[in-house]
C-alpha cells in the first residue's frame, strides 16, 4: 500500500509508520546489503550507522518525514581517498540533502511562482527603478 503511494521508496524497507498530530514518520532502512563508494567499489564492511531525517511532500495535510537508518561503509579500494562513505539511495538522497527530490521540486516551483516578475511585466513606476541603475 505505502509503496503505491511512495514508489520512490522501493529501495527501502519500511519498518514502522508513526502517525503524529502534525506529521507521519516513516522509519526505514536500505534493503541492499552493500554500499557503493564514489570510486565505484562496493563494500559490505559496515563502519557505523546514523539516522537521517528527510522531509517529503505533505500527504492529506500532514507533513511526511522519512527517518532513514544510514550505514557508513569502509571502502575496500586501497587507492581511494575516502576511507569511509555513507550509503546513498538513488532517486531519494544526495549528500547532505534534507529534502526528498519530490519536495525539493515542489519548493522550487513555489519559489519560482512567488518570485518577482521580470522588469517587462512591472508597472511603469517600478520599471524606472530597474532601468535607472
N, CA, C and O atoms as a printed pandas DataFrame, in Angstrom:
     atom_number atom_name residue_name chain_id  residue_number  x_coord  y_coord  z_coord
0              1         N          UNK        A               1    0.823   -1.196    0.000
1              2        CA          UNK        A               1    0.000    0.000    0.000
2              3         C          UNK        A               1    0.867    1.259    0.000
3              4         O          UNK        A               1    0.673    2.145   -0.833
4              5         N          UNK        A               2    1.834    1.344    0.943
5              6        CA          UNK        A               2    2.683    2.535    1.012
6              7         C          UNK        A               2    3.533    2.699   -0.229
7              8         O          UNK        A               2    3.757    3.825   -0.675
8              9         N          UNK        A               3    4.014    1.597   -0.802
9             10        CA          UNK        A               3    4.854    1.711   -1.989
10            11         C          UNK        A               3    4.055    2.173   -3.205
11            12         O          UNK        A               3    4.634    2.705   -4.153
12            13         N          UNK        A               4    2.737    1.978   -3.195
13            14        CA          UNK        A               4    1.911    2.526   -4.264
14            15         C          UNK        A               4    1.839    4.041   -4.144
15            16         O          UNK        A               4    1.827    4.743   -5.156
16            17         N          UNK        A               5    1.792    4.555   -2.913
17            18        CA          UNK        A               5    1.769    5.995   -2.685
18            19         C          UNK        A               5    3.149    6.617   -2.840
19            20         O          UNK        A               5    3.267    7.758   -3.287
20            21         N          UNK        A               6    4.190    5.882   -2.475
21            22        CA          UNK        A               6    5.565    6.375   -2.499
22            23         C          UNK        A               6    6.449    5.426   -3.315
23            24         O          UNK        A               6    7.269    4.721   -2.727
24            25         N          UNK        A               7    6.314    5.380   -4.639
25            26        CA          UNK        A               7    7.110    4.418   -5.426
26            27         C          UNK        A               7    8.611    4.666   -5.339
27            28         O          UNK        A               7    9.398    3.747   -5.568
28            29         N          UNK        A               8    9.024    5.895   -5.010
29            30        CA          UNK        A               8   10.446    6.207   -4.922
30            31         C          UNK        A               8   11.076    5.648   -3.646
31            32         O          UNK        A               8   12.280    5.799   -3.436
32            33         N          UNK        A               9   10.276    5.006   -2.795
33            34        CA          UNK        A               9   10.792    4.369   -1.590
34            35         C          UNK        A               9   11.009    2.865   -1.775
35            36         O          UNK        A               9   11.218    2.145   -0.798
36            37         N          UNK        A              10   10.960    2.392   -3.011
37            38        CA          UNK        A              10   11.039    0.949   -3.253
38            39         C          UNK        A              10   12.380    0.345   -2.824
39            40         O          UNK        A              10   12.448   -0.855   -2.558
40            41         N          UNK        A              11   13.441    1.145   -2.750
41            42        CA          UNK        A              11   14.743    0.627   -2.317
42            43         C          UNK        A              11   14.838    0.529   -0.801
43            44         O          UNK        A              11   15.843    0.060   -0.267
44            45         N          UNK        A              12   13.794    0.970   -0.108
45            46        CA          UNK        A              12   13.818    0.990    1.348
46            47         C          UNK        A              12   12.896   -0.066    1.936
47            48         O          UNK        A              12   11.907   -0.465    1.322
48            49         N          UNK        A              13   13.238   -0.501    3.121
49            50        CA          UNK        A              13   12.372   -1.366    3.905
50            51         C          UNK        A              13   11.716   -0.480    4.953
51            52         O          UNK        A              13   12.407    0.085    5.800
52            53         N          UNK        A              14   10.397   -0.350    4.911
53            54        CA          UNK        A              14    9.670    0.487    5.866
54            55         C          UNK        A              14    9.388   -0.360    7.093
55            56         O          UNK        A              14    8.590   -1.297    7.051
56            57         N          UNK        A              15   10.059   -0.014    8.192
57            58        CA          UNK        A              15    9.949   -0.810    9.408
58            59         C          UNK        A              15    8.810   -0.367   10.312
59            60         O          UNK        A              15    8.245   -1.182   11.041
60            61         N          UNK        A              16    8.465    0.928   10.270
61            62        CA          UNK        A              16    7.420    1.436   11.148
62            63         C          UNK        A              16    6.830    2.703   10.556
63            64         O          UNK        A              16    7.535    3.493    9.928
64            65         N          UNK        A              17    5.544    2.891   10.758
65            66        CA          UNK        A              17    4.855    4.121   10.379
66            67         C          UNK        A              17    4.221    4.682   11.641
67            68         O          UNK        A              17    3.414    4.021   12.295
68            69         N          UNK        A              18    4.599    5.915   11.974
69            70        CA          UNK        A              18    4.066    6.555   13.181
70            71         C          UNK        A              18    3.249    7.774   12.780
71            72         O          UNK        A              18    3.727    8.638   12.045
72            73         N          UNK        A              19    2.031    7.837   13.261
73            74        CA          UNK        A              19    1.134    8.976   12.994
74            75         C          UNK        A              19    1.197    9.911   14.178
75            76         O          UNK        A              19    0.800    9.543   15.284
76            77         N          UNK        A              20    1.688   11.110   13.961
77            78        CA          UNK        A              20    1.719   12.145   14.994
78            79         C          UNK        A              20    0.652   13.175   14.646
79            80         O          UNK        A              20    0.130   13.151   13.531
80            81         N          UNK        A              21    0.308   14.082   15.566
81            82        CA          UNK        A              21   -0.751   15.060   15.273
82            83         C          UNK        A              21   -0.489   15.900   14.021
83            84         O          UNK        A              21   -1.425   16.250   13.303
84            85         N          UNK        A              22    0.770   16.222   13.759
85            86        CA          UNK        A              22    1.080   17.118   12.645
86            87         C          UNK        A              22    1.849   16.462   11.509
87            88         O          UNK        A              22    2.087   17.102   10.484
88            89         N          UNK        A              23    2.246   15.189   11.666
89            90        CA          UNK        A              23    3.038   14.550   10.625
90            91         C          UNK        A              23    2.975   13.031   10.697
91            92         O          UNK        A              23    2.529   12.448   11.686
92            93         N          UNK        A              24    3.436   12.414    9.615
93            94        CA          UNK        A              24    3.588   10.963    9.534
94            95         C          UNK        A              24    5.087   10.690    9.444
95            96         O          UNK        A              24    5.778   11.282    8.614
96            97         N          UNK        A              25    5.585    9.806   10.284
97            98        CA          UNK        A              25    7.006    9.460   10.283
98            99         C          UNK        A              25    7.155    8.035    9.781
99           100         O          UNK        A              25    6.545    7.110   10.317
100          101         N          UNK        A              26    7.973    7.864    8.743
101          102        CA          UNK        A              26    8.273    6.543    8.198
102          103         C          UNK        A              26    9.676    6.171    8.642
103          104         O          UNK        A              26   10.636    6.841    8.261
104          105         N          UNK        A              27    9.820    5.119    9.440
105          106        CA          UNK        A              27   11.137    4.653    9.868
106          107         C          UNK        A              27   11.575    3.576    8.878
107          108         O          UNK        A              27   10.899    2.563    8.696
108          109         N          UNK        A              28   12.715    3.818    8.248
109          110        CA          UNK        A              28   13.138    2.969    7.141
110          111         C          UNK        A              28   14.621    2.618    7.235
111          112         O          UNK        A              28   15.375    3.187    8.024
112          113         N          UNK        A              29   15.004    1.659    6.397
113          114        CA          UNK        A              29   16.416    1.339    6.175
114          115         C          UNK        A              29   16.548    0.828    4.749
115          116         O          UNK        A              29   15.560    0.448    4.119
116          117         N          UNK        A              30   17.761    0.823    4.255
117          118        CA          UNK        A              30   18.019    0.400    2.879
118          119         C          UNK        A              30   17.955   -1.125    2.794
119          120         O          UNK        A              30   18.440   -1.827    3.681
120          121         N          UNK        A              31   17.346   -1.629    1.708
121          122        CA          UNK        A              31   17.220   -3.076    1.521
122          123         C          UNK        A              31   18.544   -3.731    1.132
123          124         O          UNK        A              31   18.807   -4.870    1.519
124          125         N          UNK        A              32   19.371   -3.028    0.377
125          126        CA          UNK        A              32   20.619   -3.603   -0.144
126          127         C          UNK        A              32   21.565   -3.966    0.990
127          128         O          UNK        A              32   21.557   -3.330    2.044
128          129         N          UNK        A              33   22.382   -4.994    0.769
129          130        CA          UNK        A              33   23.334   -5.429    1.790
130          131         C          UNK        A              33   24.692   -4.764    1.628
131          132         O          UNK        A              33   25.517   -4.811    2.541
132          133         N          UNK        A              34   24.932   -4.148    0.481
133          134        CA          UNK        A              34   26.215   -3.484    0.240
134          135         C          UNK        A              34   25.982   -2.028   -0.149
135          136         O          UNK        A              34   24.876   -1.637   -0.521
136          137         N          UNK        A              35   27.036   -1.245   -0.057
137          138        CA          UNK        A              35   27.005    0.142   -0.489
138          139         C          UNK        A              35   28.076    0.369   -1.535
139          140         O          UNK        A              35   29.001   -0.432   -1.664
140          141         N          UNK        A              36   27.958    1.461   -2.286
141          142        CA          UNK        A              36   28.925    1.766   -3.332
142          143         C          UNK        A              36   29.588    3.104   -3.057
143          144         O          UNK        A              36   28.918    4.119   -2.870
144          145         N          UNK        A              37   30.901    3.090   -3.035
145          146        CA          UNK        A              37   31.699    4.292   -2.828
146          147         C          UNK        A              37   31.695    5.131   -4.113
147          148         O          UNK        A              37   31.299    4.652   -5.175
148          149         N          UNK        A              38   32.141    6.386   -4.000
149          150        CA          UNK        A              38   32.262    7.251   -5.183
150          151         C          UNK        A              38   33.235    6.677   -6.204
151          152         O          UNK        A              38   33.105    6.935   -7.401
152          153         N          UNK        A              39   34.214    5.894   -5.735
153          154        CA          UNK        A              39   35.198    5.302   -6.654
154          155         C          UNK        A              39   34.612    4.117   -7.424
155          156         O          UNK        A              39   35.250    3.599   -8.341
156          157         N          UNK        A              40   33.408    3.687   -7.058
157          158        CA          UNK        A              40   32.752    2.575   -7.746
158          159         C          UNK        A              40   32.892    1.237   -7.037
159          160         O          UNK        A              40   32.252    0.261   -7.428
160          161         N          UNK        A              41   33.711    1.178   -6.013
161          162        CA          UNK        A              41   33.942   -0.054   -5.257
162          163         C          UNK        A              41   32.740   -0.350   -4.353
163          164         O          UNK        A              41   32.245    0.540   -3.662
164          165         N          UNK        A              42   32.280   -1.591   -4.363
165          166        CA          UNK        A              42   31.217   -1.969   -3.438
166          167         C          UNK        A              42   31.845   -2.478   -2.144
167          168         O          UNK        A              42   32.976   -2.963   -2.133
168          169         N          UNK        A              43   31.098   -2.360   -1.070
169          170        CA          UNK        A              43   31.604   -2.790    0.226
170          171         C          UNK        A              43   30.445   -3.302    1.077
171          172         O          UNK        A              43   29.325   -2.796    1.006
172          173         N          UNK        A              44   30.745   -4.319    1.880
173          174        CA          UNK        A              44   29.778   -4.838    2.845
174          175         C          UNK        A              44   30.296   -4.628    4.259
175          176         O          UNK        A              44   29.659   -5.071    5.215
176          177         N          UNK        A              45   31.439   -3.961    4.417
177          178        CA          UNK        A              45   32.045   -3.725    5.735
178          179         C          UNK        A              45   31.419   -2.489    6.368
179          180         O          UNK        A              45   31.800   -1.363    6.049
180          181         N          UNK        A              46   30.470   -2.697    7.253
181          182        CA          UNK        A              46   29.763   -1.592    7.899
182          183         C          UNK        A              46   30.652   -0.989    8.974
183          184         O          UNK        A              46   31.162   -1.701    9.839
184          185         N          UNK        A              47   30.837    0.323    8.919
185          186        CA          UNK        A              47   31.668    1.052    9.876
186          187         C          UNK        A              47   30.823    1.650   11.001
187          188         O          UNK        A              47   31.297    1.781   12.130
188          189         N          UNK        A              48   29.581    2.011   10.700
189          190        CA          UNK        A              48   28.699    2.607   11.701
190          191         C          UNK        A              48   27.342    2.914   11.098
191          192         O          UNK        A              48   27.097    2.652    9.920
192          193         N          UNK        A              49   26.467    3.470   11.914
193          194        CA          UNK        A              49   25.106    3.820   11.476
194          195         C          UNK        A              49   24.702    5.139   12.103
195          196         O          UNK        A              49   25.204    5.526   13.158
196          197         N          UNK        A              50   23.779    5.825   11.430
197          198        CA          UNK        A              50   23.157    7.020   11.994
198          199         C          UNK        A              50   21.795    7.192   11.351
199          200         O          UNK        A              50   21.513    6.593   10.314
200          201         N          UNK        A              51   20.945    8.011   11.964
201          202        CA          UNK        A              51   19.595    8.242   11.438
202          203         C          UNK        A              51   19.581    9.580   10.718
203          204         O          UNK        A              51   20.026   10.597   11.250
204          205         N          UNK        A              52   19.073    9.558    9.525
205          206        CA          UNK        A              52   18.949   10.744    8.690
206          207         C          UNK        A              52   17.471   11.049    8.511
207          208         O          UNK        A              52   16.685   10.153    8.205
208          209         N          UNK        A              53   17.087   12.312    8.700
209          210        CA          UNK        A              53   15.674   12.710    8.580
210          211         C          UNK        A              53   15.487   13.497    7.289
211          212         O          UNK        A              53   16.102   14.547    7.098
212          213         N          UNK        A              54   14.641   12.988    6.412
213          214        CA          UNK        A              54   14.319   13.647    5.147
214          215         C          UNK        A              54   12.866   14.081    5.159
215          216         O          UNK        A              54   11.979   13.277    5.445
216          217         N          UNK        A              55   12.618   15.332    4.854
217          218        CA          UNK        A              55   11.234   15.804    4.731
218          219         C          UNK        A              55   10.745   15.481    3.324
219          220         O          UNK        A              55   11.486   15.599    2.348
220          221         N          UNK        A              56    9.489   15.072    3.242
221          222        CA          UNK        A              56    8.877   14.735    1.957
222          223         C          UNK        A              56    7.623   15.582    1.778
223          224         O          UNK        A              56    7.228   16.314    2.686
224          225         N          UNK        A              57    7.001   15.484    0.614
225          226        CA          UNK        A              57    5.790   16.254    0.345
226          227         C          UNK        A              57    4.689   15.832    1.309
227          228         O          UNK        A              57    4.641   14.687    1.760
228          229         N          UNK        A              58    3.817   16.767    1.612
229          230        CA          UNK        A              58    2.712   16.503    2.536
230          231         C          UNK        A              58    1.723   15.525    1.931
231          232         O          UNK        A              58    1.581   15.418    0.712
232          233         N          UNK        A              59    1.049   14.819    2.814
233          234        CA          UNK        A              59    0.039   13.858    2.384
234          235         C          UNK        A              59   -1.177   14.044    3.285
235          236         O          UNK        A              59   -1.080   13.869    4.499
236          237         N          UNK        A              60   -2.298   14.390    2.712
237          238        CA          UNK        A              60   -3.517   14.559    3.488
238          239         C          UNK        A              60   -3.412   15.661    4.530
239          240         O          UNK        A              60   -4.013   15.565    5.600
240          241         N          UNK        A              61   -2.657   16.698    4.227
241          242        CA          UNK        A              61   -2.494   17.804    5.155
242          243         C          UNK        A              61   -1.473   17.556    6.250
243          244         O          UNK        A              61   -1.267   18.410    7.113
244          245         N          UNK        A              62   -0.840   16.406    6.223
245          246        CA          UNK        A              62    0.181   16.077    7.220
246          247         C          UNK        A              62    1.555   16.080    6.584
247          248         O          UNK        A              62    1.726   15.621    5.455
248          249         N          UNK        A              63    2.535   16.597    7.307
249          250        CA          UNK        A              63    3.907   16.527    6.836
250          251         C          UNK        A              63    4.382   15.084    6.860
251          252         O          UNK        A              63    3.925   14.289    7.681
252          253         N          UNK        A              64    5.288   14.751    5.972
253          254        CA          UNK        A              64    5.848   13.406    5.917
254          255         C          UNK        A              64    7.349   13.504    6.173
255          256         O          UNK        A              64    8.050   14.277    5.521
256          257         N          UNK        A              65    7.829   12.723    7.117
257          258        CA          UNK        A              65    9.249   12.669    7.443
258          259         C          UNK        A              65    9.710   11.226    7.265
259          260         O          UNK        A              65    9.089   10.295    7.777
260          261         N          UNK        A              66   10.801   11.057    6.537
261          262        CA          UNK        A              66   11.394    9.737    6.352
262          263         C          UNK        A              66   12.622    9.669    7.254
263          264         O          UNK        A              66   13.598   10.387    7.037
264          265         N          UNK        A              67   12.571    8.816    8.251
265          266        CA          UNK        A              67   13.733    8.578    9.107
266          267         C          UNK        A              67   14.465    7.378    8.538
267          268         O          UNK        A              67   14.002    6.242    8.638
268          269         N          UNK        A              68   15.601    7.646    7.948
269          270        CA          UNK        A              68   16.365    6.625    7.238
270          271         C          UNK        A              68   17.591    6.234    8.054
271          272         O          UNK        A              68   18.438    7.079    8.346
272          273         N          UNK        A              69   17.689    4.969    8.421
273          274        CA          UNK        A              69   18.871    4.464    9.109
274          275         C          UNK        A              69   19.939    4.244    8.040
275          276         O          UNK        A              69   19.839    3.332    7.219
276          277         N          UNK        A              70   20.958    5.095    8.069
277          278        CA          UNK        A              70   22.012    5.078    7.055
278          279         C          UNK        A              70   23.232    4.362    7.617
279          280         O          UNK        A              70   23.614    4.570    8.769
280          281         N          UNK        A              71   23.832    3.526    6.800
281          282        CA          UNK        A              71   25.065    2.835    7.210
282          283         C          UNK        A              71   26.273    3.542    6.593
283          284         O          UNK        A              71   26.219    4.029    5.463
284          285         N          UNK        A              72   27.346    3.584    7.349
285          286        CA          UNK        A              72   28.636    4.033    6.824
286          287         C          UNK        A              72   29.447    2.775    6.552
287          288         O          UNK        A              72   29.507    1.870    7.384
288          289         N          UNK        A              73   30.064    2.727    5.392
289          290        CA          UNK        A              73   30.868    1.577    4.992
290          291         C          UNK        A              73   32.338    1.967    4.901
291          292         O          UNK        A              73   32.675    3.136    4.711
292          293         N          UNK        A              74   33.196    0.977    5.039
293          294        CA          UNK        A              74   34.623    1.170    4.771
294          295         C          UNK        A              74   34.859    0.852    3.301
295          296         O          UNK        A              74   34.415   -0.181    2.799
296          297         N          UNK        A              75   35.563    1.753    2.616
297          298        CA          UNK        A              75   35.908    1.492    1.216
298          299         C          UNK        A              75   37.072    0.516    1.195
299          300         O          UNK        A              75   38.076    0.716    1.879
300          301         N          UNK        A              76   36.932   -0.534    0.409
301          302        CA          UNK        A              76   37.958   -1.571    0.346
302          303         C          UNK        A              76   38.944   -1.356   -0.789
303          304         O          UNK        A              76   39.780   -2.220   -1.055
304          305         N          UNK        A              77   38.858   -0.205   -1.467
305          306        CA          UNK        A              77   39.785    0.134   -2.538
306          307         C          UNK        A              77   40.966    0.886   -1.924
307          308         O          UNK        A              77   40.785    2.015   -1.468
308          309         N          UNK        A              78   42.159    0.309   -1.895
309          310        CA          UNK        A              78   43.295    0.984   -1.254
310          311         C          UNK        A              78   43.696    2.282   -1.949
311          312         O          UNK        A              78   44.321    3.141   -1.326
312          313         N          UNK        A              79   43.354    2.441   -3.209
313          314        CA          UNK        A              79   43.704    3.663   -3.935
314          315         C          UNK        A              79   42.689    4.790   -3.726
315          316         O          UNK        A              79   42.929    5.919   -4.156
316          317         N          UNK        A              80   41.565    4.503   -3.077
317          318        CA          UNK        A              80   40.505    5.501   -2.886
318          319         C          UNK        A              80   40.869    6.429   -1.730
319          320         O          UNK        A              80   41.383    5.987   -0.702
320          321         N          UNK        A              81   40.595    7.718   -1.910
321          322        CA          UNK        A              81   40.873    8.714   -0.881
322          323         C          UNK        A              81   39.862    8.636    0.269
323          324         O          UNK        A              81   40.170    9.023    1.396
324          325         N          UNK        A              82   38.678    8.144   -0.015
325          326        CA          UNK        A              82   37.648    8.029    1.021
326          327         C          UNK        A              82   37.886    6.751    1.817
327          328         O          UNK        A              82   37.926    5.658    1.251
328          329         N          UNK        A              83   38.042    6.889    3.115
329          330        CA          UNK        A              83   38.211    5.711    3.958
330          331         C          UNK        A              83   36.853    5.101    4.260
331          332         O          UNK        A              83   36.682    3.883    4.221
332          333         N          UNK        A              84   35.881    5.974    4.564
333          334        CA          UNK        A              84   34.514    5.524    4.794
334          335         C          UNK        A              84   33.574    6.352    3.931
335          336         O          UNK        A              84   33.929    7.441    3.480
336          337         N          UNK        A              85   32.389    5.838    3.707
337          338        CA          UNK        A              85   31.375    6.550    2.930
338          339         C          UNK        A              85   30.000    6.152    3.427
339          340         O          UNK        A              85   29.798    5.041    3.916
340          341         N          UNK        A              86   29.053    7.079    3.297
341          342        CA          UNK        A              86   27.665    6.818    3.675
342          343         C          UNK        A              86   26.907    6.339    2.445
343          344         O          UNK        A              86   27.125    6.822    1.333
344          345         N          UNK        A              87   26.016    5.381    2.665
345          346        CA          UNK        A              87   25.225    4.882    1.542
346          347         C          UNK        A              87   24.237    5.954    1.085
347          348         O          UNK        A              87   23.722    6.723    1.896
348          349         N          UNK        A              88   23.981    5.995   -0.214
349          350        CA          UNK        A              88   23.004    6.898   -0.809
350          351         C          UNK        A              88   21.939    6.050   -1.495
351          352         O          UNK        A              88   22.228    4.963   -1.995
352          353         N          UNK        A              89   20.725    6.545   -1.516
353          354        CA          UNK        A              89   19.614    5.851   -2.165
354          355         C          UNK        A              89   19.325    6.599   -3.461
355          356         O          UNK        A              89   18.909    7.757   -3.444
356          357         N          UNK        A              90   19.548    5.935   -4.563
357          358        CA          UNK        A              90   19.349    6.562   -5.871
358          359         C          UNK        A              90   17.918    7.079   -6.020
359          360         O          UNK        A              90   16.959    6.347   -5.773
360          361         N          UNK        A              91   17.781    8.339   -6.423
361          362        CA          UNK        A              91   16.475    8.947   -6.615
362          363         C          UNK        A              91   15.832    9.465   -5.336
363          364         O          UNK        A              91   14.741   10.033   -5.374
364          365         N          UNK        A              92   16.508    9.269   -4.197
365          366        CA          UNK        A              92   15.934    9.725   -2.928
366          367         C          UNK        A              92   16.888   10.625   -2.157
367          368         O          UNK        A              92   16.478   11.668   -1.646
368          369         N          UNK        A              93   18.138   10.242   -2.068
369          370        CA          UNK        A              93   19.085   11.020   -1.273
370          371         C          UNK        A              93   20.251   11.504   -2.124
371          372         O          UNK        A              93   20.630   10.881   -3.116
372          373         N          UNK        A              94   20.794   12.615   -1.711
373          374        CA          UNK        A              94   22.063   13.122   -2.210
374          375         C          UNK        A              94   22.833   13.560   -0.969
375          376         O          UNK        A              94   22.225   13.818    0.070
376          377         N          UNK        A              95   24.146   13.649   -1.056
377          378        CA          UNK        A              95   24.900   14.024    0.138
378          379         C          UNK        A              95   24.391   15.338    0.746
379          380         O          UNK        A              95   24.201   16.328    0.040
380          381         N          UNK        A              96   24.180   15.330    2.033
381          382        CA          UNK        A              96   23.790   16.483    2.850
382          383         C          UNK        A              96   22.371   17.001    2.604
383          384         O          UNK        A              96   21.989   18.003    3.207
384          385         N          UNK        A              97   21.583   16.366    1.752
385          386        CA          UNK        A              97   20.222   16.861    1.497
386          387         C          UNK        A              97   19.314   16.529    2.668
387          388         O          UNK        A              97   19.479   15.506    3.333
388          389         N          UNK        A              98   18.351   17.413    2.911
389          390        CA          UNK        A              98   17.370   17.199    3.986
390          391         C          UNK        A              98   15.952   17.094    3.443
391          392         O          UNK        A              98   14.993   16.970    4.204
392          393         N          UNK        A              99   15.827   17.145    2.112
393          394        CA          UNK        A              99   14.525   17.033    1.458
394          395         C          UNK        A              99   14.611   15.960    0.381
395          396         O          UNK        A              99   15.674   15.731   -0.197
396          397         N          UNK        A             100   13.490   15.309    0.118
397          398        CA          UNK        A             100   13.440   14.370   -0.995
398          399         C          UNK        A             100   13.415   15.168   -2.294
399          400         O          UNK        A             100   13.045   16.342   -2.281
400          401         N          UNK        A             101   13.799   14.558   -3.416
401          402        CA          UNK        A             101   13.743   15.278   -4.694
402          403         C          UNK        A             101   12.333   15.786   -5.018
403          404         O          UNK        A             101   12.186   16.851   -5.618
404          405         N          UNK        A             102   11.308   15.044   -4.631
405          406        CA          UNK        A             102    9.930   15.459   -4.887
406          407         C          UNK        A             102    9.597   16.747   -4.136
407          408         O          UNK        A             102    8.991   17.651   -4.711
408          409         N          UNK        A             103    9.981   16.845   -2.868
409          410        CA          UNK        A             103    9.746   18.062   -2.101
410          411         C          UNK        A             103   10.611   19.207   -2.617
411          412         O          UNK        A             103   10.148   20.344   -2.702
412          413         N          UNK        A             104   11.858   18.915   -2.961
413          414        CA          UNK        A             104   12.746   19.956   -3.489
414          415         C          UNK        A             104   12.160   20.564   -4.774
415          416         O          UNK        A             104   12.211   21.779   -4.965
416          417         N          UNK        A             105   11.614   19.734   -5.637
417          418        CA          UNK        A             105   10.995   20.224   -6.867
418          419         C          UNK        A             105    9.769   21.074   -6.558
419          420         O          UNK        A             105    9.569   22.120   -7.175
420          421         N          UNK        A             106    8.945   20.634   -5.608
421          422        CA          UNK        A             106    7.755   21.407   -5.232
422          423         C          UNK        A             106    8.153   22.765   -4.659
423          424         O          UNK        A             106    7.539   23.780   -4.988
424          425         N          UNK        A             107    9.177   22.790   -3.804
425          426        CA          UNK        A             107    9.639   24.052   -3.225
426          427         C          UNK        A             107   10.227   24.974   -4.294
427          428         O          UNK        A             107   10.049   26.191   -4.234
428          429         N          UNK        A             108   10.919   24.401   -5.258
429          430        CA          UNK        A             108   11.464   25.195   -6.366
430          431         C          UNK        A             108   10.342   25.826   -7.172
431          432         O          UNK        A             108   10.412   27.006   -7.515
432          433         N          UNK        A             109    9.304   25.048   -7.478
433          434        CA          UNK        A             109    8.174   25.574   -8.246
434          435         C          UNK        A             109    7.455   26.683   -7.485
435          436         O          UNK        A             109    7.046   27.678   -8.082
436          437         N          UNK        A             110    7.298   26.519   -6.170
437          438        CA          UNK        A             110    6.663   27.562   -5.356
438          439         C          UNK        A             110    7.521   28.817   -5.357
439          440         O          UNK        A             110    7.008   29.925   -5.514
440          441         N          UNK        A             111    8.825   28.645   -5.183
441          442        CA          UNK        A             111    9.735   29.788   -5.189
442          443         C          UNK        A             111    9.699   30.539   -6.502
443          444         O          UNK        A             111    9.697   31.770   -6.511
444          445         N          UNK        A             112    9.671   29.820   -7.612
445          446        CA          UNK        A             112    9.615   30.462   -8.928
446          447         C          UNK        A             112    8.282   31.184   -9.131
447          448         O          UNK        A             112    8.234   32.260   -9.727
448          449         N          UNK        A             113    7.212   30.587   -8.636
449          450        CA          UNK        A             113    5.894   31.208   -8.795
450          451         C          UNK        A             113    5.779   32.484   -7.967
451          452         O          UNK        A             113    5.089   33.421   -8.369
452          453         N          UNK        A             114    6.442   32.531   -6.820
453          454        CA          UNK        A             114    6.354   33.692   -5.943
454          455         C          UNK        A             114    7.444   34.725   -6.196
455          456         O          UNK        A             114    7.426   35.804   -5.604
456          457         N          UNK        A             115    8.378   34.405   -7.060
457          458        CA          UNK        A             115    9.471   35.341   -7.347
458          459         C          UNK        A             115    8.938   36.593   -8.030
459          460         O          UNK        A             115    7.860   36.579   -8.624
460          461         N          UNK        A             116    9.692   37.652   -7.940
461          462        CA          UNK        A             116    9.293   38.917   -8.572
462          463         C          UNK        A             116    9.185   38.730  -10.084
463          464         O          UNK        A             116    9.992   38.014  -10.676
464          465         N          UNK        A             117    8.212   39.356  -10.702
465          466        CA          UNK        A             117    8.072   39.244  -12.151
466          467         C          UNK        A             117    9.227   39.957  -12.851
467          468         O          UNK        A             117    9.832   40.858  -12.268
468          469         N          UNK        A             118    9.548   39.572  -14.097
469          470        CA          UNK        A             118   10.619   40.245  -14.824
470          471         C          UNK        A             118   10.267   41.717  -15.057
471          472         O          UNK        A             118    9.087   42.067  -15.072
472          473         N          UNK        A             119   11.275   42.592  -15.239
473          474        CA          UNK        A             119   11.009   44.027  -15.371
474          475         C          UNK        A             119   10.000   44.385  -16.458
475          476         O          UNK        A             119    9.304   45.391  -16.322
476          477         N          UNK        A             120    9.896   43.619  -17.505
477          478        CA          UNK        A             120    8.942   43.906  -18.577
478          479         C          UNK        A             120    7.500   43.812  -18.136
479          480         O          UNK        A             120    6.623   44.377  -18.789
480          481         N          UNK        A             121    7.230   43.119  -17.053
481          482        CA          UNK        A             121    5.864   42.938  -16.563
482          483         C          UNK        A             121    5.534   43.854  -15.390
483          484         O          UNK        A             121    4.401   43.858  -14.908
484          485         N          UNK        A             122    6.500   44.621  -14.930
485          486        CA          UNK        A             122    6.263   45.510  -13.795
486          487         C          UNK        A             122    5.523   46.768  -14.231
487          488         O          UNK        A             122    5.623   47.172  -15.390
488          489         N          UNK        A             123    4.794   47.384  -13.335
489          490        CA          UNK        A             123    4.192   48.683  -13.648
490          491         C          UNK        A             123    5.294   49.688  -13.994
491          492         O          UNK        A             123    6.435   49.521  -13.564
492          493         N          UNK        A             124    4.969   50.715  -14.756
493          494        CA          UNK        A             124    5.982   51.646  -15.251
494          495         C          UNK        A             124    6.758   52.321  -14.127
495          496         O          UNK        A             124    7.949   52.580  -14.295
496          497         N          UNK        A             125    6.132   52.617  -12.983
497          498        CA          UNK        A             125    6.843   53.256  -11.887
498          499         C          UNK        A             125    7.934   52.332  -11.327
499          500         O          UNK        A             125    9.015   52.798  -10.967
500          501         N          UNK        A             126    7.655   51.041  -11.256
501          502        CA          UNK        A             126    8.648   50.094  -10.765
502          503         C          UNK        A             126    9.712   49.850  -11.813
503          504         O          UNK        A             126   10.867   49.605  -11.466
504          505         N          UNK        A             127    9.356   49.909  -13.087
505          506        CA          UNK        A             127   10.303   49.668  -14.168
506          507         C          UNK        A             127   11.391   50.720  -14.165
507          508         O          UNK        A             127   12.532   50.431  -14.524
508          509         N          UNK        A             128   11.054   51.945  -13.765
509          510        CA          UNK        A             128   12.052   53.013  -13.740
510          511         C          UNK        A             128   13.132   52.726  -12.722
511          512         O          UNK        A             128   14.282   53.115  -12.925
512          513         N          UNK        A             129   12.797   52.057  -11.632
513          514        CA          UNK        A             129   13.808   51.696  -10.653
514          515         C          UNK        A             129   14.856   50.778  -11.236
515          516         O          UNK        A             129   16.039   50.902  -10.918
516          517         N          UNK        A             130   14.427   49.836  -12.109
517          518        CA          UNK        A             130   15.359   48.886  -12.691
518          519         C          UNK        A             130   16.194   49.546  -13.785
519          520         O          UNK        A             130   17.383   49.249  -13.901
520          521         N          UNK        A             131   15.615   50.423  -14.579
521          522        CA          UNK        A             131   16.343   50.998  -15.718
522          523         C          UNK        A             131   17.237   52.158  -15.314
523          524         O          UNK        A             131   18.146   52.500  -16.069
524          525         N          UNK        A             132   17.023   52.785  -14.149
525          526        CA          UNK        A             132   17.832   53.921  -13.756
526          527         C          UNK        A             132   19.158   53.513  -13.130
527          528         O          UNK        A             132   19.988   54.380  -12.853
528          529         N          UNK        A             133   19.381   52.253  -12.903
529          530        CA          UNK        A             133   20.628   51.785  -12.276
530          531         C          UNK        A             133   21.742   51.677  -13.245
531          532         O          UNK        A             133   22.852   51.297  -12.871
